[in-house]
Amino acid sequence: MGRTASTHERLAERLANILTKLNAGHSLGVLELAQEFHVSTRTIERDFDRLNSYLPLIQDEATKKYSVDAVYLGRFKLQDIQNFAHISGIGQLYPSLEMSFLSALLDERSSQIFSAKGYHFENARQFSEHFQVFSDVIHQHKKISFVYNNVTRIVEPYRLIHFQGNWYLVAVQRSELRAFRLSKIEHVQPMQESFCHNPQVLAQLEEEEGIWFGGEKQDVLFSVHPDVAHHFKERKLLPEQYIEQEEASGALTIRCKIRHEKQLLPLVRYWIPHIKIVQPAYLQKKLEQDLQHYLLPASI
């Protein structure tokens, strides 16, 4: 499931990018786009086949580049295309990313049909310079220096990740894989020093569902009240969640895996009093202590 969602996200991002370029009047070549997106020329040709089913593309006989008939220029509002790119990052909300759905989504009437509530996204324009610099050093396997939380860091950058509305640079610092929020990164300086990709880091990036990378994974066991059990059966609300047992009453025993308590406790607080941590006991105790501290009268 995770691989499929990842593939759909890359497809959606690529199509939105190509649509933006076409909408602005650019002529696009298959080879250049394949190099830009690090995919095969056949993949780009399939992208143009998808796009051509929605709007008429013109291919120059001499250059073989694609463009849009002048009549269609500006037909898509930039905000529409940006909204689609955002929505593609949460593709599980929608049934398909096929061109028939993309066509409806970018249509001016789509706002009357489709809507995504409760998702906040950072304005990525503020990171445009960062994106270019980070993309270059990631591609070239170059180290980079920046200031983060008032401390200068020298890291080995691996990936830019959009997670729950925010952008992060995932990089190795002192042999530890970490996520740095872009909005807190300052004074970026690319370095000439190269590094080799660690296969274990690459594997972890593919397997991990979020941005929590430090420490070993641990199992956490939950009991879930019947009143909310259907929510946990319909979708995975906890990291690497799976249902271990369902009782006749409808109550669930659920197991998940985490690397850090902050990855989990905010989710558990949301579902109180319908969910309880069974194991490890120290996490439930930590949760209860936090709640007791919160309920203490504020000192004046």
N, C-alpha and C positions, 0 to 999 in steps of 0.2 A: 504493500500500500504506500509506504513512504517513498519508494522509488518512482511509482506512478505519479504521485503528487509532485515530486521534484521535477520530473520530465514535463509535466503539464505547466508548471511554473516557468520553466525555461522557454517552452514553446510560446506561452502567453507573453512573456517579456519580450521575446524576439519579434513576434508579430506586432506588438504595440510599438516597438521601436521602428520597425520597417514602415508601419502605417504613418507614424509621425513624419518620417523622412519623405514619404510619398506625398503626404498631405501638404508639405512645405514646398513641393515642386522639384525635389531632387530626382536625378536619374540614378538608378541603383544597378550595380553589376553583381552577378552571382558570386564570382570569385572574391571580390572585395568584401562582400557580406559574410561569406564563409570564413574568411580570415578574421574578420572583426568579432564574430560570435564563436569562433573556434569549433565549427562544425563542418561537415562535408558539403561540397557543392550540391550534391543530390538532396541534402536536407533543405538547402535554400531554395532549390527548384520546387520542392514540395510546398514550401511556404508560399511561393508565388502562385502555385496552383490553387492553394486555399484562398489566397487573396483575390485571385482572378475570378473566383466564383461569387465574390461579393461586389467587386467593382471592376470595370474594364481597364486592363493594363495595356499599355502600348510598349512594344519592344522595338528598339531601334535596330534596323537591319545591319548597320555598319558596326555599332559598338556592342550590340546585343544587350544593352542596358534597358531596364524597365522604368517606366514613368506612368503617371496618371494623366488621362485626358484633361485638358485645361478646364473643361466644364466641371470636373469633379474636385478641382483644387479648393481646399478650404472647406470641403463638405463636412469633414470631421472637425469638431472643435477640439482644441488641444486639451481642454479639461476632460472631454469625453475619453480621449485616448489615455490620459493620466489616470482617470477613474478605472478604466479597464485594467491598466497595469497594476493598480492597487488591488483591485478585486482578484486578479489572477494570483496574487500572493496568498489569498485565502480561498483557493479554488474549491475546497471541500464544501463550501456553501452552495455551490452551483452544480447543476447536473452534468455539464459538458463544457469543453473548451473548443468544440468543433466550430467551423466557420459559420454555420447556421446560427449558433448562439452568439458568436462574436458580432455577426451582422445585426442581430436584435439588440445587443448590448450597446453598440455604438450608434444605433438609430436614435434620432432626436426624441422619439416617443418612449424610449426605453425607461426613462425615469418614472414613467407612469406604471411600469411593470416590475422593474427590479430595484431593490434597495438593500443596502448593507448598513445595519444599525450597530452602534456600540463599538465601532472600530475607529481608533484615532491613529492617524499616520503623520509622522513628521514631514514637514515640507523639505523634500530632498534637494531643492534648489540651493539651500544654504550650504550643502556639502559638495557642490559641483566641482570645485577645485580639488577637494579631497578625493572624490571619486576617481578623477583622472590620474592623480598622483599614485593613489593606492593601486589602481588597476595596472599601472605601468610597473610598479615594483613587484607586485604579485606575479605578473606575467614574466618578468625578468629575473625572478628569484633574488631580489636585492633587499638588503636590510633597510630599515627606516627608523628615523628618530622623531619623537614628538613629545610634547608635554601633556601629561594626563594627571589630573588631581594635583597640580603644582609640582609634579615630579617628572624629570626627564626619563623617557623610556627608549631603549633601543631594542627593536623586536624583529622577528622574522615573520612577515605577513603571509597569510595563507588564503584568506577569503573575506569578502564583504557579505554580511548576512542581514537580512531584514527579518526581525523577530518581534511580533506583537506590536507593530506600529513604529518601531525604532530601528535605526541602522547601527550595525556594529562591525568593527574590524576584528577578525579573529586572527591572532598571531601568537607565536611562541616567544615568551620572555623568560630567560634563565631556565630553559628546559621545561617550562610550564605553559600549556596551552590556555590562553585567556581570551575573553571578549572585551573589547574596549568600545564604549559607546561613542559614536562619531561626534555627537554634540558637545562632548567634553574634551575632544582632542584639539590641541593648539600647537602652533609653531612646528609644522611638519617639515622634515628635512630628509629627502631621499639620500641614501648612502651608496657608495661604490662597492662596498663589501657584499659578496654573494653568499648564498647558503644553499644547501641541498635539501630538497623536500624529504621529510621523514615519512616513510610509508605508514607507520602506525598513526601518525597525526592525520594523514589523508583518510585512513580507514575510519578513524573516530569522527571526522567531519561528515562522512557519509552516513554513519550509523546514528549519530546523536540527533534527537528531535528538537533540541533547543540550543541555548548558548551556554549551558553549564558544562564545563569541561574538567575542572580540577577534581582530584580525588578519585577513589574507587567507587563504583556503583554499589549501592546497598538495597536490599529488599525491604519493602515496607508493606505491612499487612493491615487492612482496614475492614471494619464492619460498616455496612451501609443500610440505613433504615428502608423498609419497604416503600415508604411514601416517596422517596426520591430515586429508588432503584432503577426505574425506567430510563432516567437521564444517563446513568452510567452504562446501561445496556445499549442504548442507542448510539453512543459515541464515547470515545476514550477521553475522559476528562482529566486523567492523571497520567504522569509520564510512564510510558511503556506499560500501560495498564492491561491486565487481563483478569477475567472473573474466575476465581478458584472454586467457588461453591455458591449455589443458589438454593435457599431453604424454601420449604413449603409456604412459609409466611410471605415470601417475596424478598426477604432480606438477603443481602449479598455479602460474600467475603471476597475482597478484591486485593490483588497484589500488584505492586508497581515497583519501579526501580528509579532511584534518584542518586545524584552526585552531591547535592547540597541541600540543606534543610530549607533554604529560601526558595528552592525550586518547588517546594511542596506546601509548606505551612500556610502561605496566603490562600492557596486553593482550599485547604481544609477549613480555614476560618470562614470562608464563603459558605460552606455547606453545614456549619454548625447550626443546630444540634443533631443533624441527621447522619453524621459520619464521625467515626472515632478510630484513632490509630490503635491497633492491637499490639503490633510489634514494629520496631523496637519500642520498649516502654519509655525510654528517655525522650523520644520525640513527643509522645502524648503529654508527658510531664512538662516539657518545655512549652508546649502549646498552652497548657493550663496555667503555668506561671505567667506567661505573657498576658493572658486574659485577666488574671487576678491583678496584675500590675496596672492594666488598663482601667480596671474598675475601682482602683483606689481613689479616694477623694483627692482632687488636685490641691496642692499646697498653695496658699494665698500669701 
